[in-house]
Structure formats: structure tokens, C-alpha cells
Amino acid sequence: MISNQILQNTIDGLKDITRIEMCIFDTEGKDLANTFRADEVNSRDVVSFASSQADSQEIRGFQFFKIHDDDGQLEYILVTGGGGDDAHMVGKIAAFQIQSLLVAYKERFDKDNFVKNLILDNLLLVDIFNRAKKLHIATDVKRAVFLVETEGETNTAALEKIREYFISTPADFVTAVDEKNVIVVHEVTESDTMEENRKLSSNLLEFLNKGGEEKVRISYGTVVEDIKDVSRSYKEAKMALDVGKIFFEERSVVAYSSLGIGRIIYQLPIPLCKMFIHEIFEGKSPEEFDDETLATINKFFENSLNVSETSRQLYIHRNTLVYRLDKLQKTTGLDLRIFEDAITFKIALMVAKYMKYMEDTNY
């Protein structure tokens, strides 16, 4: 449960303070961490001591100690080098220290496992509240789920960085359920929940960017007021991450509440999308429009169908813009100067973009 590296760091530190050599074995006599040659200790002695009734014992000049978890399960055997009171006393202190670490890591593991099953809807309602009570997790506080996706780094490294960021807020949980994303279940404390989540996303993004991340995307769901609804906020955050990649490529932070019509399009079946595009563009694809036409369309939408402002920003004469819009109308049958036609065309472009994304990512 505790990594061998942490065990090694622990006994290295204790040795530096006490000058007593130590070695940690599992119950089968396998060496896990040591400050002296583990083969100096007979593995048969370790196995024999593990099956005995004694909690500590001196064997062949070494002090042996048992280390249990909080349920009484034997996890490790600690061996200190040399006899005498000093080795025995240091061994007792070291065993207590490692046992405390074991209990802390077991509690963290249990909480991590609980949060994973919670967001994946793997728990019955009665189990959610019973396990939350046992783990001392509040059930009736406001929470929101954040998803963090990083490029250029392993998920494990990103997970540790984000845990470091949230180390001062023990009520927040940081975990991962797949190889792509790190999940943060954040306890919302301010009355303005939208502003708090926006600030948290911005600060976390800045922290990760300073850490040398090549590309970071953060998404988050809506705030829920009960622990049983955390999975809903997770699903919203997951959708926001995917929809953001399609329709908001320039954004590093995307909130579920800001997805607009994009989240509706994202849930459409591909056959229905193909049928819609065929009806609007009569078998053609928006990708067939040249760059000049697409730039004109996008700028026209950005300026709320304002011909004068669009022509000014494109540095073209008003009549040139009108000519381009007339040409587009002849091609598609849609006049972007008419609100209903503009809405239809905008949705069609978004549907086409969604279809291309799905095709490129092999969905």
C-alpha cells in the first residue's frame, strides 16, 4: 500500500537521526527497503517471526518488529541491526512511525477508491452515505467536479502536481479514473459559486503552466449540493472537455454552463447529422468553401450580422461583402442577412465541425 520508495525514504531519515541500521520485509521475507545489506538477515527468520505470536523479538543479534494496519492485518516486518536497548527502542519508534504512515495511506486509498466509485455511479445510494460517514466525508456540502487534461506528461506526474496544488485543502479530492484525465472534486465555499470555480480554474491553469506543461485543458461541471449528485457534475465536466475541443479550441478552460448549443449537437447521432448536412448543403460539405468565404462567414457572425462593421473589420468595401453574401445565397439557398437563415447556417457549420471531430478521433 505504501510505495517502496516512501518506505526507503522513511528509514533513511530515521537512520540519519538515530544511526541505527534498518530493513523492512514483507510477510514472506522479501526485502522492500533497507539501509544495510538485507541478505544479512535470514529470510526464514522473517517468515518464522511473522507466523509467531510475538510482536517483537531478538533473533541472531537483530531486533524484529511487527507492523499492522488499523484492522490488525500484519503488513511488514521491521528489522533493526544490532542488539541492545538502543536498537530495540529505535525499532519501536520506527515501527510506530511506519504504522502511522500505513494507516494514513490506507485512509487515503479508501477515500480515493470511494471517490472513484462515486463519480462512476458504482455505488448504491445507501452505500454512498454509509461509506461517506465511515470515512468522515461531509455529505451535504456544495461540490463541483473539475477535469484536467495535460499533454507532454504522464498522467501520474500530472496527478502528483495537482495533488500538490490542493494539499492545503483536505476537503478536496484529487484522483484519476483513466489514463487521460485528473479529476478534482472541489468543495465550494463561497456564495458566488460560478466566480469561485472560474478563479480556481484560472489559478490551477497558471500553476500547471508554470510547471512547464505544454498544453493544459480544464473543464468543470455545475455545483451540486449533495454527495450523491457528484457523478452528475463529473459527467458534465467530461462533456465540457470534449465539446470544448470541438467548438472552443482556443479556450483552455471550459465550463459546462457555457457550452450553449454545442452540448446539444454533441449528443446528436452521426446518421442524423449527415442527413441534416445533406439537406442544408445539398450533398456538399462546408469544407468545400474557400478560406475567404469561411473567413467572411465567421466574421459576419462575430459581428451579429452587421454588414457595415464586418466590412470594416475585413478591410473590404460594403458592396464587396454584399456580393460575397449574395454568392453564398446562390450556392446554399441561405441568406445570412436573414436571422433564421443565419441560425440554420451556423448550426450546420457546428454540426459539420462535430462530424469531422468524431471522424478524426475514430469515434
C-alpha positions as CSV (number, residue, x, y, z in Angstrom):
1,M,0.0,0.0,0.0
2,I,2.9,2.3,0.8
3,S,5.4,2.5,-2.1
4,N,8.8,1.1,-1.5
5,Q,10.3,4.5,-2.3
6,I,8.4,6.1,0.6
7,L,9.5,3.2,2.9
8,Q,13.1,3.7,1.9
9,N,12.9,7.5,2.4
10,T,11.4,6.9,5.9
11,I,14.1,4.5,7.2
12,D,16.9,6.6,5.5
13,G,15.7,9.6,7.5
14,L,15.4,7.6,10.8
15,K,18.9,6.2,10.3
16,D,20.3,9.7,9.8
17,I,18.9,10.7,13.1
18,T,19.5,7.5,15.2
19,R,22.5,5.9,13.4
20,I,20.7,2.6,13.7
21,E,20.5,0.3,10.5
22,M,17.1,-0.9,9.5
23,C,15.4,-3.2,6.9
24,I,11.8,-3.7,6.0
25,F,10.4,-7.0,4.8
26,D,7.0,-8.3,3.7
27,T,5.5,-11.2,5.5
28,E,7.0,-13.6,3.0
29,G,10.5,-12.4,3.7
30,K,11.0,-10.3,0.6
31,D,13.2,-7.2,1.1
32,L,11.3,-3.9,0.5
33,A,13.6,-1.2,1.8
34,N,16.9,-1.3,3.7
35,T,19.9,0.8,5.0
36,F,22.2,-2.3,5.1
37,R,22.5,-5.5,3.1
38,A,19.2,-7.3,3.5
39,D,20.9,-10.7,2.9
40,E,22.5,-10.4,6.3
41,V,19.1,-11.2,7.7
42,N,17.9,-14.8,7.2
43,S,14.6,-14.7,5.3
44,R,13.5,-17.8,7.1
45,D,13.8,-15.9,10.4
46,V,11.5,-13.2,9.0
47,V,8.8,-15.8,7.9
48,S,9.1,-17.6,11.2
49,F,8.7,-14.4,13.2
50,A,5.7,-13.3,11.1
51,S,3.9,-16.5,12.0
52,S,4.7,-16.3,15.7
53,Q,2.7,-14.7,18.5
54,A,5.4,-12.2,19.4
55,D,5.2,-8.5,18.4
56,S,8.9,-8.0,18.8
57,Q,11.8,-10.4,19.3
58,E,15.6,-10.5,19.1
59,I,16.9,-13.2,16.6
60,R,20.6,-13.8,15.8
61,G,21.5,-10.3,17.1
62,F,18.8,-8.4,15.1
63,Q,15.7,-6.8,16.6
64,F,12.4,-7.9,14.8
65,F,9.1,-5.9,15.0
66,K,5.7,-6.4,13.5
67,I,3.8,-3.6,11.8
68,H,0.0,-3.9,11.4
69,D,-2.6,-1.8,9.7
70,D,-5.6,-0.3,11.6
71,D,-7.6,-3.6,11.1
72,G,-4.8,-5.7,12.7
73,Q,-3.6,-7.1,9.5
74,L,0.2,-7.8,9.5
75,E,1.8,-5.9,6.7
76,Y,5.5,-5.5,7.3
77,I,8.4,-6.8,9.4
78,L,10.9,-4.2,10.6
79,V,14.4,-5.4,11.5
80,T,17.0,-3.2,13.2
81,G,20.7,-4.0,13.2
82,G,22.5,-4.7,16.5
83,G,21.2,-5.7,19.8
84,G,20.9,-3.7,23.0
85,D,18.4,-1.2,24.3
86,D,19.1,1.5,21.7
87,A,18.3,-0.8,18.7
88,H,15.2,-2.0,20.5
89,M,13.9,1.5,21.4
90,V,14.7,2.9,17.9
91,G,12.9,-0.1,16.4
92,K,9.8,0.5,18.4
93,I,9.8,4.2,17.3
94,A,10.4,3.3,13.7
95,A,7.6,0.6,13.8
96,F,5.2,3.2,15.2
97,Q,6.1,5.7,12.6
98,I,5.7,3.3,9.7
99,Q,2.4,2.0,11.2
100,S,1.1,5.6,11.3
101,L,2.1,6.0,7.7
102,L,0.3,2.8,6.8
103,V,-2.9,3.9,8.5
104,A,-2.8,7.3,6.8
105,Y,-2.1,5.8,3.3
106,K,-4.9,3.3,3.8
107,E,-7.4,6.0,4.7
108,R,-6.2,8.0,1.6
109,F,-6.6,4.9,-0.5
110,D,-10.1,4.2,0.9
111,K,-11.2,7.8,0.2
112,D,-9.6,7.7,-3.3
113,N,-11.4,4.4,-4.0
114,F,-14.7,5.8,-2.7
115,V,-14.5,8.9,-4.8
116,K,-13.7,6.9,-8.0
117,N,-16.7,4.6,-7.5
118,L,-18.9,7.7,-6.6
119,I,-18.2,9.6,-9.8
120,L,-18.6,6.4,-11.9
121,D,-22.0,5.6,-10.3
122,N,-20.7,2.3,-9.0
123,L,-22.3,2.7,-5.5
124,L,-25.9,2.2,-4.3
125,L,-27.4,5.2,-2.6
126,V,-27.3,3.6,0.9
127,D,-23.6,2.7,0.4
128,I,-22.7,6.2,-0.6
129,F,-23.9,7.7,2.7
130,N,-22.7,4.8,4.9
131,R,-19.2,4.8,3.4
132,A,-19.0,8.6,3.5
133,K,-19.9,8.6,7.2
134,K,-17.2,5.9,7.9
135,L,-14.6,8.0,6.0
136,H,-15.7,11.2,7.7
137,I,-16.7,12.9,4.4
138,A,-19.4,15.5,4.6
139,T,-22.4,14.6,2.5
140,D,-24.4,17.9,2.4
141,V,-21.8,20.4,1.2
142,K,-21.6,22.1,-2.2
143,R,-19.1,20.5,-4.7
144,A,-18.1,20.8,-8.3
145,V,-16.0,18.4,-10.4
146,F,-13.1,19.6,-12.4
147,L,-11.3,17.7,-15.2
148,V,-7.7,18.4,-16.0
149,E,-6.1,17.1,-19.2
150,T,-2.4,17.7,-19.8
151,E,-0.2,16.9,-22.8
152,G,3.5,16.1,-22.8
153,E,3.5,14.4,-19.4
154,T,2.4,11.1,-17.9
155,N,-0.9,11.1,-16.0
156,T,0.9,10.0,-12.8
157,A,3.2,13.1,-12.9
158,A,0.2,15.4,-13.5
159,L,-1.7,13.8,-10.7
160,E,1.1,14.4,-8.2
161,K,1.4,18.1,-9.3
162,I,-2.3,18.7,-8.9
163,R,-2.3,17.0,-5.5
164,E,0.5,19.3,-4.5
165,Y,-1.7,22.3,-5.5
166,F,-4.6,21.1,-3.4
167,I,-2.5,19.9,-0.4
168,S,-3.8,22.8,1.7
169,T,-7.4,22.0,1.1
170,P,-8.0,18.5,2.6
171,A,-11.7,18.7,1.8
172,D,-10.9,18.5,-1.9
173,F,-10.3,15.1,-3.5
174,V,-7.8,14.6,-6.4
175,T,-7.9,11.3,-8.3
176,A,-7.9,9.7,-11.7
177,V,-10.1,7.1,-13.3
178,D,-8.4,6.8,-16.6
179,E,-5.0,7.5,-18.3
180,K,-6.0,10.8,-19.8
181,N,-7.6,13.0,-17.1
182,V,-7.1,14.0,-13.5
183,I,-10.3,14.6,-11.5
184,V,-10.7,17.2,-8.7
185,V,-13.8,17.1,-6.5
186,H,-13.8,20.6,-5.1
187,E,-15.8,21.7,-2.1
188,V,-17.3,25.1,-2.9
189,T,-17.1,27.6,-0.1
190,E,-18.1,31.0,-1.5
191,S,-21.7,32.2,-2.2
192,D,-20.7,33.1,-5.7
193,T,-20.1,29.6,-6.9
194,M,-19.6,30.4,-10.6
195,E,-16.9,33.0,-9.7
196,E,-15.1,30.7,-7.3
197,N,-14.9,27.9,-9.9
198,R,-13.7,30.4,-12.5
199,K,-10.9,31.6,-10.2
200,L,-9.9,28.1,-9.2
201,S,-9.6,27.0,-12.9
202,S,-7.6,30.1,-13.8
203,N,-5.2,29.7,-10.8
204,L,-4.8,26.0,-11.4
205,L,-4.1,26.6,-15.1
206,E,-1.4,29.2,-14.2
207,F,0.2,26.8,-11.7
208,L,0.4,24.0,-14.2
209,N,1.7,26.3,-17.0
210,K,4.5,27.5,-14.7
211,G,5.3,23.8,-14.1
212,G,6.2,23.6,-17.8
213,E,3.1,21.9,-19.1
214,E,2.9,22.1,-23.0
215,K,-0.9,22.1,-23.1
216,V,-3.5,22.1,-20.3
217,R,-7.2,21.9,-20.7
218,I,-9.6,22.3,-17.7
219,S,-13.3,21.8,-17.6
220,Y,-15.8,21.8,-14.8
221,G,-19.4,20.8,-14.2
222,T,-22.2,22.6,-12.3
223,V,-22.2,22.8,-8.5
224,V,-24.2,20.1,-6.7
225,E,-25.4,20.3,-3.1
226,D,-25.4,16.6,-2.2
227,I,-22.7,14.0,-2.4
228,K,-24.9,11.6,-4.3
229,D,-25.0,14.1,-7.2
230,V,-21.2,14.4,-7.6
231,S,-21.3,11.9,-10.5
232,R,-23.6,14.3,-12.4
233,S,-21.1,17.1,-12.1
234,Y,-18.4,14.7,-13.3
235,K,-20.4,13.8,-16.4
236,E,-21.0,17.5,-17.1
237,A,-17.2,18.2,-16.8
238,K,-16.4,15.3,-19.1
239,M,-18.8,16.6,-21.7
240,A,-17.5,20.1,-21.4
241,L,-13.9,18.8,-22.0
242,D,-15.0,17.1,-25.2
243,V,-17.3,19.8,-26.5
244,G,-14.6,22.4,-25.8
245,K,-12.2,20.6,-28.1
246,I,-14.7,20.8,-30.9
247,F,-16.2,24.2,-30.7
248,F,-13.9,26.2,-28.3
249,E,-10.4,25.2,-29.4
250,E,-8.9,28.5,-28.3
251,R,-10.1,28.1,-24.7
252,S,-8.0,26.4,-22.1
253,V,-10.9,26.5,-19.5
254,V,-14.4,25.4,-20.4
255,A,-17.5,25.4,-18.1
256,Y,-20.4,23.1,-18.7
257,S,-22.7,26.1,-18.3
258,S,-21.1,27.9,-21.2
259,L,-21.4,25.2,-23.8
260,G,-24.7,26.5,-25.3
261,I,-26.0,24.7,-28.3
262,G,-22.7,22.8,-28.6
263,R,-23.7,20.4,-25.9
264,I,-27.0,19.6,-27.8
265,I,-25.1,19.0,-31.1
266,Y,-22.6,16.8,-29.3
267,Q,-25.4,14.4,-28.3
268,L,-26.8,14.0,-31.8
269,P,-26.3,10.7,-33.6
270,I,-24.0,10.8,-36.6
271,P,-26.5,9.5,-39.1
272,L,-28.9,12.3,-38.2
273,C,-26.1,14.8,-38.6
274,K,-25.2,13.5,-42.1
275,M,-28.9,13.8,-43.1
276,F,-29.1,17.4,-41.9
277,I,-25.9,18.4,-43.6
278,H,-27.0,16.8,-46.9
279,E,-30.4,18.7,-46.7
280,I,-28.7,22.1,-46.0
281,F,-25.8,21.9,-48.4
282,E,-27.4,19.5,-50.9
283,G,-24.6,16.9,-50.7
284,K,-21.8,19.4,-50.4
285,S,-19.6,19.9,-47.4
286,P,-18.8,23.2,-45.6
287,E,-15.1,22.2,-46.0
288,E,-15.5,22.9,-49.7
289,F,-15.9,26.6,-49.1
290,D,-12.7,28.5,-49.7
291,D,-10.8,30.3,-46.9
292,E,-12.0,33.7,-48.0
293,T,-15.7,32.6,-47.8
294,L,-15.2,30.9,-44.4
295,A,-13.4,34.0,-43.0
296,T,-16.2,36.2,-44.2
297,I,-18.9,34.0,-42.7
298,N,-17.2,33.7,-39.3
299,K,-16.6,37.5,-39.1
300,F,-20.2,38.2,-40.1
301,F,-21.4,36.0,-37.2
302,E,-18.9,37.6,-34.8
303,N,-20.4,41.0,-35.6
304,S,-24.0,39.8,-35.1
305,L,-24.9,40.0,-38.8
306,N,-23.8,43.7,-39.1
307,V,-22.7,44.3,-42.7
308,S,-21.0,47.7,-42.0
309,E,-18.9,46.5,-39.1
310,T,-18.0,43.3,-40.8
311,S,-16.8,45.0,-44.0
312,R,-14.8,47.5,-41.9
313,Q,-13.0,44.7,-39.9
314,L,-12.3,42.8,-43.1
315,Y,-11.0,45.9,-44.8
316,I,-13.3,45.5,-47.8
317,H,-16.0,47.7,-49.4
318,R,-19.5,47.1,-48.2
319,N,-20.6,46.2,-51.7
320,T,-17.9,43.5,-51.8
321,L,-19.3,41.9,-48.7
322,V,-22.8,42.1,-50.1
323,Y,-21.5,40.4,-53.3
324,R,-20.0,37.6,-51.2
325,L,-23.2,37.1,-49.3
326,D,-25.2,37.0,-52.5
327,K,-22.9,34.5,-54.0
328,L,-23.2,32.3,-50.8
329,Q,-27.0,32.6,-51.0
330,K,-27.0,31.3,-54.6
331,T,-24.8,28.4,-53.6
332,T,-26.7,27.3,-50.5
333,G,-30.1,29.0,-50.7
334,L,-29.5,30.7,-47.4
335,D,-29.3,34.4,-47.0
336,L,-27.1,35.1,-43.9
337,R,-28.6,38.6,-43.6
338,I,-31.9,36.9,-42.6
339,F,-31.8,35.8,-38.9
340,E,-33.5,32.4,-39.4
341,D,-31.2,31.5,-42.4
342,A,-28.1,32.7,-40.4
343,I,-29.1,30.4,-37.4
344,T,-29.6,27.5,-39.7
345,F,-26.2,28.1,-41.4
346,K,-24.4,28.5,-38.0
347,I,-25.9,25.2,-36.7
348,A,-24.9,23.5,-39.9
349,L,-21.3,24.6,-39.6
350,M,-21.2,23.4,-36.0
351,V,-22.7,20.0,-37.0
352,A,-20.1,19.7,-39.7
353,K,-17.3,20.5,-37.3
354,Y,-18.7,17.9,-34.8
355,M,-18.8,15.3,-37.5
356,K,-15.2,16.0,-38.6
357,Y,-14.0,15.8,-35.0
358,M,-15.8,12.4,-34.5
359,E,-14.3,11.1,-37.7
360,D,-10.8,12.3,-36.8
361,T,-10.9,10.8,-33.4
362,N,-12.3,7.4,-34.6
363,Y,-15.4,7.6,-32.5
